[in-house]
Amino acid sequence: MDARPPVPSPPAAAQTLAEPAQFKALAHPLRQRLLFALAEQPATVSQLAVRLRAHKGNLAHHLKVLRQAGLVEVAETRRVRGGTEQYYRRTTRRLVMTELQPGPAAAMLQAVGEELAAAPGEPLLLLRHVRLTPAQAERLADTLTELLTTAEDAGEEQPRYGVLVSLYQQPVA
């Protein structure tokens, strides 16, 4: 994205989702992609339009929905050529869903699918079904969470990678 003024990181490390408006806001893949993009750094509607290859008016609408749900905020405004430029950022670094909702989950997977389709090289995508005791599943979940939450960022000059981890118990047929 283009140059931007220095903007502080999101204030909260994690936010637990509980409001219906939050789940509704997350039920659209473009809103998921906006959250992905804003995880890297704050950005204007114009910068997001270039990065996501989307129309500014469409993005402005989806940003408004995310703002109303408390998932993004205006981090900074600047006067530019007689207008006001707003930099949006996520309100938190991590979203926690205590209750998995089908709409947001499907939208996130669709958004990740769109990123995978556009990714250079050969993205890694694995699905494995394995039988585990509840204790083993809990240990695996804790290990994966620890691995991802402690991964150190190599800096802005390095390529950015997306990592999606899911551990779920399959329904009994």
N, C-alpha and C positions, 0 to 999 in steps of 0.2 A: 504494500500500500504506500501511498505518498507520504511525504514528510508530515509530521504532526507535532503539535506542541507537547511538551512532557505532561503526561497525565498520570496521576497515581493509580496503582492497582486497585481492583475492586476491594471494598472494605472488608467483606466477609469471606472466610475461607469456604464455608458451605452454607447452603440454604435448603431446608427441608420443605418440600412442596406439599401443600395441604389444601389450597384453595381451588375450587372448580375453575376459576378464570386462569389459573396457572396451567392446569392440565389442558384446558381448551387451547391456550396459547401454544402449548408444545405439540398440539395435534396437527401441525402443518409442517411439511418437510422444509419449506423455505425458512420458516422461523427457526427450525433446528440448525439449518446452515448458517443463519445469521448469528446464532449463539456460538457456533463453531468458530466463525470468522472473528467475532468479538472476543474470543478467548485469547487470541494472540495479542491484540492491541486495540485501543479505541479507534474508531473510524467514523468518517462522515458518510452520509447517504451516497454521495458521488463515489467515494472510494469503495464502498461496499458494492455499488452497481457494477463497477469495473471488475472487481474480484469475483463476484458471483454471477456475472453476465446476466444481470436482471435490470428491469426498468426502475428508475428512481422512484416513480410514483407508487409502484407495487411495493418496493422496499420500505418506503415511508409508511405505508399502511401497516405492514407487518411489524415494523419497529414500534408503531403506536400501540398495537395489540400487546407486544412484549412489555412495553413501558407500563401500560395499564395493569398488567399482571405482576408488575414489580420485578421483572427479570432483566431488564436493561434500564439504564438511566442516561441522562445527558451528563457527561463528565466535564465538558468544557465548551464554551462558545467563543467564537472569534468573529470580528467584523472583517468581511472580505468583499471588496468591490461594492460597497453600499448595501451588502446583505449580511446576514448572520449565518455563520457556519457552525453546526453543532457536531460535537464528537460524542458518539455513543459508546458505552461500555457495559459489560455485564455487571450486575449488582453483586455477583459472587463468583468465585472461581469454580465451584462445584455445586451441582444440583443433586439433591438426594430425594428419591421417590420412595416413601415408605409403603405406598400402595401403588402397584404397577397398574397403569391404565392402558387399555389396548390402543387408543388413539395416539397418545404421545409415543408409545413404544414403536408402533408401526411407522409413524412419521420419522422417528430417529433412525430406524433401520433403512427407510427409503432415502433419507438424507445421506447416510453413510454409503449406501449403494451408489448414489450419484457421485460422491467423492471418489469411491473406488473406481468407477467407470472412467473418471477423468484423471486418475493418478498415473504418473509416469512409471515406467518399469513394471515389475511384476509384484503387485501387492500380495501380502500374505493373508490368506483367509482360510481358517481351519474350523471345522465343526467335528466334534468327537462326542460320542455318547459313551458314558462309562458308568458302571455301577459303583456307588459309594455308600458307606454308612453315613448317617447324619453327622457324626463327628468328623469323618474324612471330608465331607462337603464343606463343613464349617471351616476346617483347617485350610482347605484349598481356597475358599473365598477370602479368608484372612490373608493368606500368602499373596494372592493376586492383588488385593487392595493395597497391601503394604508395598509391593513391587511398583505399582503405578503411582501411588501417592508420594513415594520417595524418589522417583526417577528425577534426576537432575537435568535441568534445561541447559543445553550447550551454548545458548546465546543466539541473538537475532541473525547472525551471519550464516547459521546452519539451517539446513532444510527442516521443515516442520512435518511431523508424522502424526497420524491419527491412530489411536489405539482404542479398540472397542472390546470390552471384556464382558461376558455374560456367563453366569452359572445359574442354571435353573433346573428344577426337577421336572421331568417329563410327566405329563398326566397319564394316569393309568387308563388304558383303553378297554 
